[in-house]
Amino acid sequence: MTGSTGYLGSALLFRLKDTEYKVKITSRKRPRDWQQLDWVYSDLVSGEGLEDAVKDVDVVIHAATSPMKNIKKVEIEGLGNLLSKLQHIQHFIYPSIVGIEEIPWKYYQLKLEAEELLSKSTVPYTIARATQFHGFVENLLLSKPFFNRYVIPGRWKVQSVDVHEFAMHLIDLVDIGPQERVEDYGGPEIMTIREMAEVKINTKKEENLVFDVSLPGRISKAFVEGKNTNINIQKGEVTFEQFLRNK
């Protein structure tokens, strides 16, 4: 598994400890609680350590990602470096994002390019798309009230999903074998960001208010239209409210 220190990677790490798989994890930094598993240093961009990381590996779950920094180097160049070392593996599992062909955000466009790069390779693969994670939405938009107000693009739609449920979904794909593209995976409900803010206020007994802002541009329009959601989807069970209560 790559990206063992990231948000998804940490959830995968937690779940993989309880499986019977022989697990090797790789990243630039040692993850916490890594001692129970085989950890190998590697750098996707430079290629350093990749041969050792993938040696004697049958399946790769590629959880490494970088949505804010060195995006193209990690998502495209890093993936290319990794795929060049994987001619021996049986299955490459690539987590991706629902709606990336509809949303003109650079990170999403590069995820789509990465999917195309993978599909043109000779590596047997499965692409598994998910909607945004509960924790990602909260941290990005609902973590820091401004003067006791959540200042948010309230009309944006989200079908957020629990990261641990998606991690288990990826692990379940290991033994199924390469499928190219599987059904999208998302949360149990579609909500606006305003509705999510109100759920957080009620659940956490906050005194914060909600202040909607209308953002211009094609990216905002795509989120308002719910291009990042999919009503006909394989759904997790943990709601945003349950996520907040379990924190």
Secondary structure, 3 states (H helix, E strand, C coil): CECCCCHHHHHHHHHHCCCCCCCEEEECCCCCCCCCCEEEECCCCCCCCHHHHHCCCCEEEECCCCCCCCHHHHHHHHHHHHHCCCCCCCEEEEEEECCCCCCCCHHHHHHHHHHHHHHCCCCCEEEEEECCEHHHHHHHHCCCCCCCEEEECCCCEECCECHHHHHHHHHHHCCCCCCEECCCEECCCCEEHHHHHHHHHHHCCCCCEEEECCCCCHHHHHHHCCCCCCCCCEECCCCHHHHHHHC
